[in-house]
Structure formats: structure tokens, C-alpha cells
């Protein structure tokens, strides 16, 4: 995966196959991720990148198309954005915000996400992602079964605390958690000074 190719190379590899553009669209509709320079700025206008394989279309029963995000109506896309609070559900950035350490602004889109649910096979749901997370494939498959299982192991106090985060759709870090994050960024000598400061006298 990650190989770069051109349509000309595809035509040379499959000389008996007509309408190469349509064939690639068909693969995308079946879960294949093939990037162009719109999703991957490192590509030229004639290049494509093979990112992820979808359904094994050469097998019986695997050629049925998934519902592509591109086929959603404007109303359906707006409903998904509203449900996700107009935020990328991977990194949390909003449309138009500048990525940290760059001048690039975020663009939001609707992407497919595989979700493993209790008692059923993996399903596909729509979710809001920014272009950077979508191209990078950072989300992967969501394991709802595992999350619900871990919730069952929580105490009632932990569940109540977690519920507050869910209600606000954000996590407020305690002073200790913030200090831990800052400590982890320090050079070795500075980390040693922190350890000495908290060591028992």
C-alpha cells in the first residue's frame, strides 16, 4: 500500500479494460481508498496513491457497492456535520481553523468509518473528518464492543465523571494531568529537577 501510479500505467497494465476512470470510481464505492492530489498534496495532477484495499471484488458477493460519502445529499451531509458539532471526530479541529505549527486551514468532509458493534458484524457509519486525518487514515476501525465492555468495568463514580465529559463533549484536565503533560515535554535535566521537587524530604 502507498504505491503511486498514473492512469497511463493502469491502462498499460490492463489493456483490455475500458473506462479506467469508471473502474476506479467503482472501487472507491466498494471501500477502496485511492487518493488524488485533492486529498494528498504531494501528488501531481496525473498521479494517484493506493491507500487502502476495500471489498475483495473478485470474490462472489463482495462486489456490492457500499454507500459512498460522495452520494450523500446536501441535507444528509449537513445532518452528519451537525451531529458531529462541525468538528473532525479524529483530531477535534473545526472547519477553517489553522493546524498547529502550519498555515494550512482545516477542511471538513464526510468519511466512512467501520464500527465493530456487539453481536453483529462490522458496520459502516458516516463521520466528520478533516482532510488531513482522512488522508492519513488515522481513524481506522472503531471498536464499540470494547468501549462498552470497559464502561461496564467502571465504578459508578467513574461513570458519572465520564458522563460529564460526554455531556460537554470535551474533557477538562486536572492540574495533575496538565503538569504530567508538561513534564513529559521537558529535557532530561529538567525532568530530574521535577522528580527531586516531589521526592519525600
Backbone as a ProteinNet text record, in pm:
[ID]
protein_1_A
[PRIMARY]
XXXXXXXXXXXXXXXXXXXXXXXXXXXXXXXXXXXXXXXXXXXXXXXXXXXXXXXXXXXXXXXXXXXXXXXXXXXXXXXXXXXXXXXXXXXXXXXXXXXXXXXXXXXXXXXXXXXXXXXXXXXXXXXXXXXXXXXXXXXXXXXXXXXXXXXXXXXXXXXXXXXXXXXXXXXXXXXXXXXXXXXXXXXXXXXXXXXXXXXXX
[TERTIARY]
83	0	86.8	33.3	107.2	171.8	159.3	221.3	154.9	236.1	186.6	182	75	60.5	-14.7	-12.9	-86.9	-190.3	-286.2	-386	-320.6	-216.2	-145.7	-85.8	-29.7	27.7	-80.7	-198.1	-309.6	-353	-362.3	-406.3	-305.7	-178	-76.8	-86.8	-117.8	-126.3	-251.6	-360.8	-487.9	-537.7	-470.7	-504.6	-644	-701	-833.3	-946.6	-911.7	-1013	-1040.1	-1166	-1203.8	-1255.2	-1263.3	-1319.1	-1249.3	-1118.9	-1040	-1092.9	-1132.3	-1185.9	-1306.8	-1397.5	-1518.3	-1483.7	-1386.5	-1346.9	-1292.2	-1215	-1162.5	-1274.7	-1372.9	-1487.7	-1562.6	-1576.7	-1644.2	-1570	-1437	-1358.6	-1376.3	-1377.9	-1398	-1533.6	-1635.5	-1768.6	-1772.7	-1669.5	-1662.7	-1556.9	-1526.2	-1439.6	-1292.3	-1251.3	-1111.1	-1075.1	-959.5	-913.6	-800.1	-829.3	-732.9	-727.8	-617.3	-606.7	-562.4	-610.3	-562.3	-491.6	-448.9	-382.6	-478	-608.5	-703.6	-695.2	-672.8	-659.8	-515	-421	-278.4	-199.7	-164.6	-96.8	40.1	96.8	227.8	218.3	97.1	77.9	63.6	101.3	76.3	-65.7	-109.5	-246.3	-268.6	-161.9	-177.9	-153	-116.3	-81.5	-194.4	-195.8	-287.7	-207.2	-259	-192.6	-289.7	-245.4	-324.9	-306.8	-414.3	-407	-456.3	-571.6	-629.1	-719.5	-710.4	-794.5	-931.2	-1034.7	-1170.5	-1217.8	-1342	-1400.1	-1321.4	-1308.5	-1239.3	-1336.6	-1343.7	-1449	-1442.6	-1330.1	-1319	-1384.4	-1429	-1493.8	-1645.6	-1719	-1866.1	-1925.1	-2018.8	-2088	-2016.4	-1891.9	-1814.3	-1820.7	-1890.2	-1889.4	-2000.4	-2085.4	-2193.7	-2135.2	-2175.8	-2117.8	-2167.9	-2075.1	-2114.2	-2170.8	-2239.8	-2292	-2178.2	-2138.4	-2025.5	-2064	-1966.1	-1994.6	-2031.3	-1973.5	-1999.5	-2144.5	-2217.3	-2355	-2454.8	-2408.1	-2497.7	-2557.4	-2679.5	-2741.1	-2686.1	-2708.9	-2662.3	-2725.6	-2852.8	-2921.2	-2858.1	-2827.4	-2765.8	-2627.9	-2549.4	-2417.1	-2428.8	-2526.1	-2544.1	-2584.3	-2669.1	-2712	-2594.4	-2502.6	-2384.9	-2293.6	-2272.1	-2189.9	-2250.2	-2381.8	-2448.4	-2434.4	-2452.6	-2441.4	-2300.3	-2200.9	-2061.6	-2011.7	-2105.7	-2073	-1974.5	-1976.9	-1889.6	-1742.6	-1703.8	-1566.3	-1516.8	-1388.6	-1327.6	-1329.3	-1389.2	-1401.5	-1274.7	-1168	-1038.6	-947.8	-928.4	-836.1	-907.6	-1037	-1113.3	-1109.5	-1043.8	-1033.9	-1164.5	-1194.1	-1313.7	-1276.5	-1375	-1351.2	-1295.7	-1191.5	-1132.2	-1026.3	-1015.2	-910.4	-774.7	-669.9	-534.1	-472.1	-412.5	-343.7	-224.1	-200.4	-89.3	43	125	255.9	255.5	143	137.8	47.7	33.9	-56.8	-177.7	-183.7	-292.6	-420.2	-531.8	-660.4	-734.4	-813.5	-882.9	-1004.8	-1024.1	-1143.5	-1212.7	-1341.5	-1414.8	-1489.3	-1500.2	-1573.7	-1636.9	-1721.2	-1784.9	-1708.1	-1674.6	-1599.5	-1672.9	-1639.5	-1693.2	-1605.1	-1666.2	-1590.2	-1647.8	-1560.1	-1603.3	-1616.7	-1729.3	-1756.1	-1792.4	-1718.4	-1747.9	-1847.3	-1968.4	-2074.8	-2102.9	-2156.3	-2183.6	-2283.2	-2248.8	-2341.8	-2362.9	-2296.7	-2315.6	-2180.2	-2180.5	-2057.5	-2024.3	-1906.9	-1865.7	-1961.3	-2006	-2094.2	-2017.9	-2075.5	-2014.1	-2103.8	-2048	-2121.7	-2048.6	-2121.4	-2063.5	-2018.9	-1904.5	-1849.8	-1777.1	-1767.6	-1697.3	-1548.1	-1466.7	-1321.4	-1263.2	-1150.9	-1080.5	-999.5	-957.8	-887.4	-756	-685.4	-556.2	-572.4	-670.3	-691.6	-742.5	-825.6	-881.5	-773.9	-685.8	-577.7	-479.4	-452.9	-357.6	-411.4	-542.8	-601.5	-584.3	-591.2	-562	-673.4	-794.6	-906.7	-910.8	-901	-909.3	-1048.5	-1055.8	-1184.8	-1216.6	-1338.8	-1382.6	-1437.8	-1397.8	-1441	-1539.2	-1666.7	-1769.3	-1785.9	-1769.9	-1783	-1684.1	-1558.7	-1456.1	-1485.9	-1530.4	-1560.2	-1672.5	-1780.8	-1892.5	-1850.9	-1763	-1714.5	-1635.1	-1550.3	-1472	-1560	-1666.1	-1759.9	-1822.1	-1849.9	-1909.6	-1816.6	-1684.3	-1587.5	-1567.7	-1625.4	-1608.2	-1694.3	-1644.6	-1727.4	-1831.1	-1932.5	-2037.2	-1980.5	-1882.5	-1821	-1749.6	-1676.6	-1606.2	-1704.6	-1815.2	-1915.4	-1978.7	-2005.7	-2064	-1967.3	-1839.1	-1737.6	-1726.7	-1723.9	-1715.2	-1838.3	-1954.7	-2079.2	-2073.8	-2006.6	-1993	-1910.1	-1806.1	-1726.7	-1812.1	-1894.4	-1978.2	-2078.4	-2135.1	-2236.2	-2175.9	-2051.7	-1985.2	-1912.4	-1897.8	-1821	-1679.1	-1624.5	-1486.3	-1439.6	-1309	-1250.8	-1173.7	-1206.5	-1132.8	-1021.9	-897	-784	-761.4	-728.1	-695.1	-556.6	-522.1	-390.7	-281.2	-302.1	-202.4	-181.1	-291.1	-280.6	-209.7	-239.7	-172.9	-22.7	12.4	153.2	224.6	155.4	215.8	248.3	153.8	177.1	295.1	306.9	419.4	550	545.3	665	721.4	634.4	678.8	751.9	731.7	796.4	933.7	970	1093.5	1216.3	1331.2	1457.9	1493.4	1592.4	1626.8	1661	1747	1787.3	1668	1578.1	1461	1364.6	1352	1266.4	1320.8	1455	1517	1486.8	1487.3	1456.7	1314.3	1221.4	1082.5	1071.8	1140.3	1135.7	1191.7	1299.6	1358.3	1263.8	1188.2	1096.8	982.1	942.5	828.2	873.5	1003.3	1051.1	1036.5	1005.1	993.5	1124.4	1114.1	1233.5	1298.3
-119.2	0	124.6	237.1	360.6	384.4	285.2	299.4	410.6	481.7	588	535.7	568.9	523.8	629.6	613.6	703.5	622.6	692.7	623.1	557.2	621.8	563.4	428.6	419.7	292.2	186.8	230.7	136	82.3	172.6	129.6	31.2	54.2	-38.1	-173.6	-171.8	-296.3	-375.3	-302.9	-369.2	-319.2	-359.6	-307.2	-346.3	-454	-498.5	-435.1	-350.9	-288.4	-146.3	-119	15.7	98.5	229.4	322.2	307.2	331.1	317.8	408.2	533	625.7	565.6	507.5	449.1	330	250.4	133.5	177.2	286.7	334.6	389.4	456.1	504.2	385.8	278.9	160.1	103.2	102.5	51.4	140.2	273	364.2	339.8	311.6	285.2	155.2	72.5	-54.9	-52.7	69.6	84.8	101.5	101	120.8	268.3	297.1	435.2	460.9	545	581.5	734.1	790.4	935.9	1002	1125.1	1212.3	1330.9	1428	1543.6	1632.7	1607.2	1681.5	1635.6	1504.9	1452.3	1450	1435.1	1422.8	1525.5	1638.9	1746.9	1707.1	1595.3	1553.6	1492.6	1462.6	1402.4	1509.8	1476.5	1565.2	1539.4	1620.6	1607	1475.3	1411.6	1285.8	1162.5	1183.3	1069.8	1031.9	905.4	852.9	770.3	760.7	678.7	572.8	448.1	339.2	341.5	375.5	393.3	270	216.9	104.8	21.4	-110.2	-200.2	-213.8	-214.8	-233.8	-375.5	-389.3	-521.4	-597.6	-729	-815.2	-845.5	-752.5	-753.7	-874.7	-943.3	-1062	-1184.2	-1172.4	-1283.5	-1270.8	-1382.7	-1377.7	-1304.4	-1215.6	-1144	-1022.3	-997	-884	-762.2	-774.4	-664.1	-562.3	-586.9	-492.1	-363.5	-253.1	-124.6	-79.5	-21	47.9	183.8	246.1	380.2	479.4	538.9	630.6	764.4	825.4	955.8	1058	1041.5	1138.4	1136.9	1026.9	1017	1075.8	1125.6	1183.3	1313.1	1339.3	1466	1576.9	1701.6	1815.1	1812.7	1771.8	1765.2	1658.7	1541.2	1434.1	1475.5	1542.3	1587.7	1689.1	1781.3	1881.4	1814.1	1712.8	1641.9	1572.4	1514.7	1448.8	1552.4	1666	1772.2	1822.3	1841.7	1890.5	1790	1661.1	1557.2	1551.5	1587.4	1584.4	1721.3	1817.1	1951.9	2024.7	1991.2	2055.9	2047.3	1931.7	1907.2	1776.9	1770.6	1643.3	1553.3	1434.6	1346.8	1266.5	1296.3	1232.1	1326.1	1448.7	1541.8	1656.9	1676.3	1779.8	1917.9	1932.8	2065.1	2102.2	2232	2281.6	2333.5	2342.5	2392.6	2534.7	2559.7	2692.7	2719.9	2634	2652.5	2615.5	2679.9	2654.6	2542.4	2444.2	2336.2	2392.9	2339.4	2386.2	2365.8	2470.4	2460.9	2472.9	2517.6	2533.4	2651.2	2676.8	2781.6	2719.5	2586.6	2515.7	2522.5	2552.8	2554	2423.7	2384.1	2255.3	2262.4	2156.5	2138.6	2010.4	2019.4	1903.5	1833.3	1703	1622.4	1506.6	1431.2	1312.8	1189.1	1103.3	982.2	860.3	744.7	618.8	569.6	515.7	457.4	319.2	218.8	85.1	78.8	22.7	15.6	-128.2	-184.9	-319.1	-307.1	-361.2	-348.4	-482.8	-479	-603.3	-691.2	-816.7	-913.8	-908.2	-816.4	-806.8	-793	-813.2	-794	-645.5	-614.2	-475.1	-400.3	-282.8	-199.7	-74.9	-2.1	121.1	239.3	340.4	460.3	582.3	691.7	815.4	903.8	971.4	1054.9	1172.9	1282.9	1401.4	1387.6	1410.2	1408.9	1525.2	1577.8	1678.2	1607.1	1682.4	1621.3	1557.7	1621.3	1568.4	1432.2	1418.6	1290.3	1184.8	1227.5	1131.9	1075.8	1162.6	1117.5	1031.5	1070.4	995.6	864.1	842.4	717.5	694.2	802.6	791.8	724.8	728.7	679.9	528.4	458.3	313.8	266.5	142.2	85.5	115.5	155.9	184.1	56.8	29.4	-92.3	-54.4	-40.2	-4.3	-113.6	-239.3	-351.6	-338.9	-305.7	-291.6	-174	-60.8	57.3	29.8	-33.2	-64.3	-163.6	-257.5	-354.1	-287.5	-190.1	-120.1	-30.6	25.7	105	20.8	-105	-195	-219.7	-203.5	-226.8	-104.6	8.7	130.7	129.7	199.7	223.2	329.1	343	442	583.3	608.6	741.5	771.6	672.1	691.2	712.1	636.7	650.5	789.3	840.6	974.3	1081	1064.9	1159.6	1153.9	1033	1015.1	1072.7	1058.2	1110.5	1262.6	1328.6	1474.1	1513.5	1435.7	1462.5	1444.7	1338.4	1312.7	1425.5	1473.8	1579.6	1707.8	1738.8	1860.2	1837	1709.3	1669.7	1725.5	1726.9	1768.7	1715.8	1704	1657.5	1770.5	1801.3	1902.3	1832.1	1867.6	1804.4	1864.9	1779.3	1826.8	1890.7	1961.7	2023.9	1917.6	1802.3	1696.2	1644.5	1628.5	1580.1	1682.3	1811.5	1915	1918.7	1906.2	1905.8	1783.9	1669.6	1548.5	1569.4	1629.8	1655.6	1749.1	1853.7	1946.5	1878.1	1797.1	1725.7	1637.4	1570.2	1477.3	1548	1679.9	1754	1808.1	1795.1	1856.3	1774.3	1840.9	1768.7	1690.9	1603.2	1512	1583.7	1687.5	1756.3	1821.7	1879.2	1944.4	1842.9	1726	1621.9	1576.8	1569.3	1529.4	1631.6	1761	1866	1852.9	1817	1797.2	1677.2	1567.7	1448.1	1477.8	1557	1591.8	1679.2	1765.3	1856.4	1782.9	1668.5	1596.3	1479	1452.3	1341.3	1374.9	1273.8	1298.3	1350.1	1444.7	1503.3	1400
0	0	0	-43.8	-51.7	-186.8	-278.3	-409.5	-491	-568.1	-655	-798.4	-869.2	-1007.6	-1087.2	-1219.4	-1307.9	-1385.9	-1443.9	-1525.9	-1646.9	-1701.7	-1814.7	-1779.7	-1659.8	-1615.1	-1596.1	-1548	-1532.8	-1668.9	-1766	-1899.9	-1960.9	-1933.8	-1984.7	-1914.5	-1783.9	-1707.9	-1742	-1777.8	-1809.8	-1945.8	-2052.5	-2186.6	-2234.9	-2180.2	-2224	-2143.1	-2046.5	-1960.6	-2009.2	-2040.7	-2085.2	-1968.2	-1987.1	-1887.8	-1751.9	-1750.4	-1627.8	-1517.1	-1553.7	-1452.4	-1382.3	-1460.1	-1402.7	-1314.6	-1356	-1275.8	-1140.7	-1138.5	-1010.3	-922.1	-982.2	-903.7	-843.4	-921.5	-870	-748.9	-757	-643.5	-520	-541.5	-427.6	-362.4	-444.1	-390.6	-310.5	-326.6	-255.7	-146.1	-100.5	15.8	-12.2	-140	-172.4	-157.5	-99.4	-84.1	-182.4	-282.2	-384.9	-387.9	-342.6	-329	-458.7	-479.9	-586.9	-520.6	-599.8	-540.3	-461	-470.2	-386.4	-241.9	-221.2	-85.4	-37.7	-130.8	-97.3	-178.3	-118.1	-191.5	-246.6	-200.2	-250.6	-390	-436.5	-568.2	-675	-797.8	-910.7	-961.7	-1056.1	-1106.9	-1181	-1226.4	-1301.3	-1216	-1088.8	-1002.4	-907.2	-866.9	-767.5	-667.1	-545.7	-443.9	-391.5	-392.9	-336.6	-185.2	-110.7	34.2	108.9	67.1	142.8	53.3	67.3	-10.8	55.3	-25.5	25	1.4	-44.3	-66.7	-172.5	-152	-247.9	-361.2	-456.8	-558.1	-650.8	-650.4	-736.5	-672.9	-545.2	-477.3	-488.7	-496.7	-504.4	-383.8	-410.4	-304.4	-251.1	-298.3	-248.7	-339.2	-450.8	-546.9	-522.8	-423.5	-394.1	-338.6	-394.4	-355.5	-219.9	-142.4	-20.2	-57.6	36.2	8.9	16.6	-94.3	-90.8	-29.6	40.2	100.8	-5.6	-125.5	-231.3	-278.1	-252.8	-299	-199.5	-86.1	12.7	-39.6	0.1	-36.9	53	13	93.4	232.3	239.7	369.4	457.9	399.1	477.1	528	444.2	486.8	600	589.3	694.1	825.5	817.8	939	1006.9	926.4	983.4	1048	979.5	1037.2	1168.6	1171.8	1292.6	1406.3	1375.2	1478.2	1535.9	1455.6	1499.6	1543.4	1562.3	1610.3	1519.3	1390	1292.1	1333.5	1389.4	1430.9	1370	1338.3	1298.5	1420.2	1408.1	1523.2	1549	1473.9	1499.7	1578.1	1525.9	1592.4	1662.4	1634.6	1704.1	1642.3	1528.6	1467.1	1397.8	1390.9	1323.7	1185.2	1099.2	962.7	968.3	890.7	884.2	987.8	1090.5	1190.2	1130.4	1180	1130.9	1213.1	1143.4	1213.4	1289.6	1408.5	1490.6	1417.1	1416.1	1353.8	1203.2	1144.2	998.7	964	834.1	787.4	718.1	717.1	649.5	733	668.9	738.1	713.1	810.5	804	713	637.1	555.4	600.7	631.4	680.7	567.5	582.1	485.3	559.9	489.7	547.7	501.2	594.9	563.2	618	559.9	612.4	726.3	831	941.3	971.9	974.2	1012.4	1164	1211.4	1354.6	1390.7	1485.4	1535.1	1649.1	1630.1	1728.7	1796.4	1918.8	1990.7	1916	1900.6	1845.5	1696	1624.3	1479.4	1411.9	1282.1	1206.8	1200.4	1150.1	1135.9	1042.8	1086.4	1005.9	960.7	868.7	819.4	852.6	918.2	953.5	899	886.4	835.7	952.3	933.2	1040	976.5	1052	1005.4	1031.6	927.8	942.2	862.7	909.8	830.7	722.8	622.3	510.2	554.2	648.4	691.8	758.9	847.3	915.8	819	725	630.2	538.7	488.7	401.3	479.1	605	685.3	736.7	725.5	771.1	919.7	999.8	1142	1221.3	1169.3	1249.2	1259.3	1144.4	1147.5	1184.9	1232.6	1269.6	1415.3	1443.4	1580.1	1643	1766.8	1836.7	1946.8	1910.3	2007.7	2112.5	2072.7	2165.6	2280.5	2248.5	2351.5	2443.7	2384.9	2466	2564.9	2517.6	2607	2715.2	2678.5	2776.7	2887.3	2851.3	2952.7	3039.4	2981.7	3062.5	3172.3	3141	3239.8	3357.8	3336.8	3442.9	3533.5	3494.8	3572.7	3698.7	3800.8	3918.8	3884.8	3969.8	3943.3	3946.2	4033.4	4039.7	3908.3	3856	3729	3614.7	3617.2	3511.7	3515.4	3634.9	3647.3	3594	3626.9	3580	3427.6	3374.3	3229.6	3160.4	3225.1	3170.1	3155.2	3248.4	3239.8	3117.4	3089.3	2968.8	2843.6	2843	2726.7	2705.8	2815.5	2806.9	2748.5	2789.9	2742.1	2610.2	2571.5	2452.7	2459.3	2579.5	2599.7	2734.1	2747.7	2872.8	2937.6	3062.3	3137.5	3214.9	3185.4	3250.6	3389	3484.2	3618.7	3615.7	3724.5	3732.5	3722.6	3787.5	3784.7	3641.7	3566.9	3429.1	3340.7	3361	3282.3	3312.2	3442.2	3479.9	3422.4	3420.7	3364.4	3215.6	3143.9	3003.1	2981.2	3065.8	3054.4	3093.4	3198.4	3243.4	3133	3059	2955	2840.6	2827.9	2719.2	2759.5	2887.7	2936.5	2899.4	2883.2	2865.9	2992.8	2981.8	3090.8	3220.6	3213.9	3337.4	3406.4	3325.8	3383.2	3442.7	3378.7	3436.5	3571.6	3580.9	3707.6	3816.8	3782.1	3879.6	3931.1	3843.3	3884.9	3979.1	3945.4	4030.5	4168.4	4173.5	4302.7	4384.3	4312.6	4383	4450.9	4393.8	4451.8	4538.1	4544.6	4626.3	4773.5	4857.9	5003.3	5060.1	5151.6	5213.3	5303.5
[MASK]
+++++++++++++++++++++++++++++++++++++++++++++++++++++++++++++++++++++++++++++++++++++++++++++++++++++++++++++++++++++++++++++++++++++++++++++++++++++++++++++++++++++++++++++++++++++++++++++++++++++++++

